[in-house]
Amino acid sequence: MDNDLILIIVVVTALAFDFTNGFHDTANVVATSISTRAMGPRIAVTYAAILNFVGAFLSLEVAATIAKGIVDADLVTPLIVFGGLIGAISWNLITWYFGLPSSSSHALIGGVVGATFVAQGPEGVLGEGLIGKVAVPALVAPTLAFVVAGLAILLIYRIVGRLRPGSVTRGFKAGQIVSGGLLALAHGTNDAQKTMGVITLALIANGNLSGDAETPFWVVVSAATAIALGTYMGGWRIIKTMGSRIIKMDAAQGFAAQGSGAAVILASTHGGFPLSTTHTISGAVMGAGAAKRLSAVRWGVAGNIVVAWVLTLPAAALIGAGTYGITRFFGTGAAGPLVVSLLILLAAAAVFVRRVQRGSPITAVGG
């Protein structure tokens, strides 16, 4: 009975992470469309939420990588998964508080790896999978998106350079509806699967599934729903950073950034790489700006984002490891997860109330 209660807590926590993933990463999908006024804020967020939900059903390759390719599923326990999830959720909330578009994906992976390392030692972590499936794509994806977006905007300017600016802008705003939808679809395809993989990992650890079992359909539906709801709620503070603080972009740049980001994410999903959509679209936004002129990119803001990227894996790992240690202090039962969950809820509520009292971030961005 105690094991089942822990599993329920882990599944609920995983879906809470999925919600914060959608909430935190909304900016990846809609910021460029809002910044160029291709779509209004609420319409863009609703559009992204629907396509995030649909995208979650397109592939399960990334879910398989998370469940079996980064840590040894035979050595993982539900308490380890819980610790990893709290590490990811905590880092998501910290970076949201400061308006930094860090990687929810790397936060989740870092949290699970940190908790596994403390609980089982180095043998619990699959180093080859961590390097090949996480570290290398983390470097390649944003660089590739930067280059592709830069080349795309140079080609676009060459093609439309002599056309009337008004008609060109209207055309690219319409194009952003398509490219933004493709990016939202790609985001749902890659990011929702990470939660599916973690829940599957917990089910395997608890003995509900065999090690070679596929992700259950109810897990797919619940993860798709959670990330879509999170997307609809919107991470407005991060939208402001992504949409205008890195560069002040035009509709053509927005189209190039969205299309390039979507292409890289979809290709990575097909290969089963749990990609950081934040890193990818940020790289594309910087590339689209730098190709026009280097001074168009606010490199100080970009530098702060890079620092958040670098800190994400180790910071989430430390929080995940610490959380596992706290839960084990209460034994192997459900007491530890219950206490930690309560503390997280109280802390999140306090931060949210404080932000509301200071003024709604939606008003600041939506205008």
C-alpha positions in Angstrom: 0.0 0.0 0.0 2.8 2.4 0.9 4.6 1.7 -2.4 1.4 2.5 -4.3 1.0 5.8 -2.4 4.6 6.7 -3.3 3.8 5.9 -7.0 0.7 8.1 -6.9 2.7 11.0 -5.5 5.4 10.5 -8.1 2.9 10.4 -11.0 1.2 13.6 -9.7 4.6 15.3 -9.2 5.6 14.3 -12.8 2.4 15.8 -14.2 3.1 18.9 -12.1 6.5 19.1 -13.7 4.9 18.7 -17.1 2.6 21.6 -16.3 5.6 23.8 -15.2 7.4 22.7 -18.4 4.5 24.0 -20.5 4.2 27.1 -18.4 8.0 27.7 -18.5 8.5 26.9 -22.2 5.5 28.8 -23.6 7.9 31.5 -24.5 9.8 29.1 -26.8 6.7 28.8 -29.0 4.9 32.1 -28.9 7.3 34.9 -28.1 8.4 35.6 -31.6 4.8 35.7 -32.9 3.7 38.0 -30.1 6.8 40.3 -30.5 6.2 40.8 -34.2 2.4 41.1 -33.6 1.7 38.2 -35.9 -0.8 37.0 -33.3 -2.2 38.4 -30.1 -0.9 37.0 -26.8 -4.0 34.9 -25.8 -4.6 33.7 -29.4 -1.0 32.6 -29.7 -0.9 30.8 -26.3 -4.2 29.0 -27.1 -2.9 28.0 -30.5 0.3 26.7 -29.0 -1.5 24.8 -26.3 -3.7 22.9 -28.8 -0.7 22.0 -31.0 1.4 21.0 -27.9 -1.3 18.5 -27.1 -1.5 17.1 -30.6 2.3 16.9 -30.9 2.6 14.7 -27.8 1.0 11.8 -29.7 3.3 11.9 -32.7 6.3 9.9 -31.3 7.6 8.0 -28.3 11.3 7.9 -29.1 12.3 10.5 -26.5 10.1 8.8 -23.9 12.1 5.6 -24.4 15.4 7.5 -24.0 14.3 9.1 -20.7 12.9 5.8 -19.3 15.8 3.6 -20.3 18.8 5.4 -21.8 20.1 7.8 -19.1 19.9 5.9 -15.8 19.7 2.2 -15.1 16.0 1.5 -14.7 16.8 -1.7 -12.6 18.5 0.4 -10.0 16.0 3.3 -9.9 13.3 3.5 -7.2 10.2 5.7 -7.0 11.9 7.8 -4.4 14.8 8.5 -6.8 12.3 9.6 -9.5 10.5 11.8 -7.0 13.8 13.5 -6.0 14.7 14.1 -9.7 11.3 15.6 -10.3 11.5 18.0 -7.4 15.0 19.0 -8.6 13.5 19.9 -12.0 10.4 21.6 -10.7 12.5 23.7 -8.3 14.9 24.9 -11.0 12.0 25.7 -13.3 10.4 27.9 -10.6 13.7 29.6 -9.8 14.4 30.5 -13.4 10.8 31.5 -14.0 11.1 33.9 -11.0 14.0 35.6 -12.5 12.6 35.5 -16.1 15.3 33.3 -17.5 14.5 30.8 -20.3 16.5 27.8 -19.0 16.0 24.2 -20.1 13.2 22.2 -18.5 14.5 19.2 -20.3 18.0 19.5 -18.8 16.5 20.3 -15.4 14.6 17.0 -15.5 17.6 15.0 -16.6 19.9 16.7 -14.1 17.5 16.1 -11.3 17.0 12.4 -12.1 20.8 11.9 -12.6 21.6 13.7 -9.3 19.1 11.6 -7.3 20.3 8.4 -8.9 24.0 9.2 -8.3 23.4 9.8 -4.6 21.2 6.7 -4.2 23.1 4.1 -6.3 26.5 5.6 -7.1 28.1 6.1 -10.5 26.9 2.7 -11.7 23.3 3.9 -11.7 24.0 6.5 -14.3 24.5 5.5 -18.0 27.4 7.7 -19.0 27.3 6.8 -22.6 23.6 7.7 -22.9 24.1 10.9 -20.9 26.9 12.1 -23.2 25.5 10.8 -26.5 21.8 11.6 -25.9 22.0 14.8 -23.8 25.4 16.5 -23.7 26.3 16.4 -27.4 22.8 17.5 -28.6 22.9 20.3 -26.0 25.9 21.7 -27.8 24.9 20.9 -31.4 21.2 21.9 -31.5 21.4 25.6 -30.5 24.5 26.0 -32.7 22.8 24.4 -35.7 19.6 26.4 -35.1 21.8 29.6 -34.9 23.4 28.8 -38.3 20.2 27.7 -40.0 18.2 30.7 -38.9 21.1 33.0 -39.9 21.3 31.5 -43.4 17.5 31.5 -43.7 17.2 35.2 -42.9 20.0 36.2 -45.3 18.3 34.2 -48.0 14.9 35.8 -47.2 16.3 39.3 -47.3 17.9 38.6 -50.6 14.6 37.4 -52.1 12.3 40.1 -50.7 14.8 43.0 -50.4 13.3 44.9 -53.3 9.7 44.3 -52.5 7.4 46.7 -50.7 8.0 46.5 -46.9 4.3 46.5 -46.1 3.3 43.6 -48.2 6.4 41.6 -47.1 5.6 42.2 -43.4 2.0 41.0 -43.8 3.2 38.0 -45.7 5.7 36.9 -43.1 3.2 37.5 -40.3 0.9 35.1 -42.0 3.8 32.7 -42.4 4.5 33.0 -38.7 1.2 31.4 -38.0 2.3 28.3 -39.9 5.9 28.3 -38.6 4.7 29.0 -35.0 2.2 26.1 -35.3 5.0 23.8 -36.5 7.2 24.9 -33.6 4.4 24.3 -31.1 3.9 20.8 -32.6 7.6 20.1 -32.3 7.7 21.3 -28.7 4.8 19.0 -27.7 6.4 16.1 -29.6 9.7 16.4 -27.7 8.9 17.9 -24.3 5.8 16.0 -23.3 7.6 12.8 -23.9 10.1 13.5 -21.1 7.3 13.3 -18.6 6.0 10.2 -20.2 9.5 8.7 -19.9 9.8 9.6 -16.2 6.3 8.2 -15.3 7.2 5.0 -17.3 10.5 4.8 -15.3 8.5 5.1 -12.1 6.1 2.3 -13.2 9.1 0.1 -14.0 10.8 0.8 -10.7 7.5 0.1 -8.8 7.1 -3.3 -10.6 4.0 -2.2 -12.5 5.7 -2.5 -15.9 8.5 -4.8 -17.3 11.7 -3.2 -18.4 10.9 -3.5 -22.1 7.3 -2.3 -21.8 6.0 0.5 -24.0 4.6 3.7 -22.5 1.0 3.2 -21.5 -1.6 5.2 -23.4 -3.0 6.8 -20.2 0.5 8.2 -19.5 0.6 9.7 -23.0 -2.8 11.4 -22.6 -2.1 12.7 -19.1 1.3 14.1 -20.1 -0.2 15.7 -23.2 -2.9 17.3 -21.2 -0.6 18.6 -18.5 1.8 20.3 -20.9 -1.0 21.8 -22.9 -2.6 23.3 -19.7 0.8 24.7 -18.7 1.3 26.2 -22.1 -2.2 27.9 -22.0 -1.4 29.4 -18.6 1.7 31.0 -20.2 5.1 32.0 -18.7 4.7 35.7 -19.4 7.9 36.9 -17.7 10.0 34.6 -20.0 8.0 35.6 -23.0 9.2 39.1 -22.5 12.8 38.0 -22.5 12.5 35.8 -25.5 10.3 38.1 -27.5 12.1 41.4 -27.2 15.0 41.5 -24.8 17.4 39.3 -26.9 16.6 41.1 -30.1 14.0 43.4 -31.5 12.9 41.3 -34.4 10.8 41.8 -37.5 8.3 39.4 -39.0 10.8 37.8 -41.4 13.3 37.2 -38.5 10.5 35.7 -36.5 9.5 33.4 -39.3 13.1 32.3 -39.9 13.7 31.6 -36.1 10.5 29.6 -35.7 11.0 27.6 -38.8 14.6 26.8 -38.1 13.9 25.9 -34.5 11.0 23.6 -35.5 13.2 21.8 -38.0 16.0 21.1 -35.6 13.6 19.9 -32.8 11.6 17.6 -35.1 14.8 16.0 -36.4 16.1 15.5 -32.9 12.8 14.0 -31.8 13.0 11.5 -34.6 16.4 10.4 -33.3 15.2 10.0 -29.8 17.2 13.0 -28.4 15.6 14.7 -25.4 16.4 18.1 -26.7 16.2 21.5 -25.0 13.7 23.4 -26.9 14.7 26.5 -25.0 18.3 26.2 -26.1 17.2 25.5 -29.7 14.8 28.4 -30.2 17.1 30.8 -28.3 19.9 29.9 -30.7 17.6 30.4 -33.7 16.5 33.8 -32.4 20.1 34.9 -31.9 21.0 33.6 -35.3 18.2 35.5 -37.0 19.3 38.7 -35.3 23.1 38.3 -35.7 22.8 37.6 -39.4 21.1 41.0 -40.0 23.8 42.7 -37.8 25.7 41.6 -34.8 24.7 44.7 -32.8 21.0 43.7 -33.2 21.5 41.0 -30.5 21.6 42.2 -26.9 24.6 40.0 -26.0 24.5 40.8 -22.3 21.0 39.3 -22.1 22.1 36.4 -24.3 25.1 35.9 -21.9 22.8 35.7 -18.9 20.7 33.0 -20.7 23.9 31.0 -21.5 24.8 31.1 -17.8 21.4 29.7 -16.9 21.9 27.0 -19.4 25.3 26.0 -18.0 24.0 26.0 -14.4 20.8 24.0 -15.2 22.2 20.4 -15.2 24.4 20.7 -12.0 21.9 22.9 -10.1 18.9 20.5 -10.8 21.2 17.6 -10.0 22.1 19.1 -6.6 18.5 19.8 -5.7 17.5 16.3 -6.8 20.2 14.7 -4.8 19.3 16.9 -1.7 15.6 16.0 -2.1 16.4 12.3 -2.2 18.5 12.7 1.0 15.6 14.4 2.7 13.0 11.8 1.7 15.3 9.0 2.9 15.7 10.7 6.2 12.0 9.8 6.7 12.6 6.2 5.6 11.5 4.4 2.5 7.8 5.1 2.9 5.5 7.9 1.7 6.3 10.3 4.6 9.3 11.9 3.0 7.6 12.6 -0.4 4.5 14.0 1.4 6.6 16.4 3.6 8.7 17.6 0.6 5.6 18.1 -1.6 3.9 20.2 1.1 7.0 22.3 1.5 7.2 22.9 -2.3 3.5 23.8 -2.5 3.9 26.3 0.3 7.0 27.9 -1.2 5.4 28.1 -4.7 2.3 29.7 -3.2 4.3 32.3 -1.3 6.3 33.2 -4.5 3.1 33.4 -6.6 1.3 35.7 -4.0 4.3 37.9 -3.9 4.4 38.3 -7.7 0.7 39.0 -7.8 1.0 41.7 -5.2 3.8 43.4 -7.2 1.6 43.4 -10.3 0.5 41.0 -13.1 3.3 40.2 -15.6 0.5 39.5 -18.2 -0.3 43.2 -18.3 3.3 44.2 -18.8 3.7 41.9 -21.8 0.2 41.7 -23.2 0.0 45.4 -23.9 
